[in-house]
């Protein structure tokens, strides 16, 4: 799951949890919103962790030889 998808799930979950007041007997919309918030938050944390580890793994250290050094 990418960062954009995680943010989308968080946004949809927040809308369902706090903005929708419709009641149904089959599905509790507040619970669905909470589940989407949690899944989106976990996905965001995993995405950020993988992004941070990939950016540190791609770094390379180059050491320039000192041409004036005596051998």
N, C-alpha and C positions, 0 to 999 in steps of 0.2 A: 504494500500500500504506500503510495507516495504522499508527500506533504499536502498537496492539493486535495486529494481524496479524503485525507484525515480531517482537514479543515472543513470540507463539505459535510462530512458526517457529524462533526461537532456542531456546525451551524444548524443542520436539519434537526439534530437531537435537541438543541436549545429551543428551537421554535416549537417542536412538539411538546417539550416539557413545560415551557413557561408561557407560550403565546396561544396555544390551541386550548379552547375551553369546551370543545365538543365532547360529549359523553356517549359511549357505546357500551352495550352489554357484552360484546364478544372480546374486545381488545381494550386494554387499558393504555391509552395513548401516552400518558405520563411515563409509564414503565418503558414503553418503546423509545421514548425520548431519552430516558436515562440510559438505556442500553446503548443507543447510538452515541451518546456523549462519552460513555466509558470506552467503547470500541474505538471511536475516533481519537480519544486521548491516548490510548495504548498504541494505536497505529502511528500517531504523531511522535510519541517518544521513541518508538522503534525506528521510524524514518530518520529522526534527528540523530540517533545513535549511529545508524549505518552511514549516514551522510558524513558525520564527523570522523568516523573511523576510515572511510574511504578517502577523505581529504588528507588525513595524516599519512595514510599509506602511499599516496601518490607523490608525496614530497620526496625529493631526492637531494642529497647533499653532494655538491661537487667541490672537490678540493683542487685548487690550482697549484701546480708545481711551481716552486720558487726557482726561477731561472738563474738567480744570482747565488744560490746556495752552492757550497763546495761539496763535491762528492767524495 
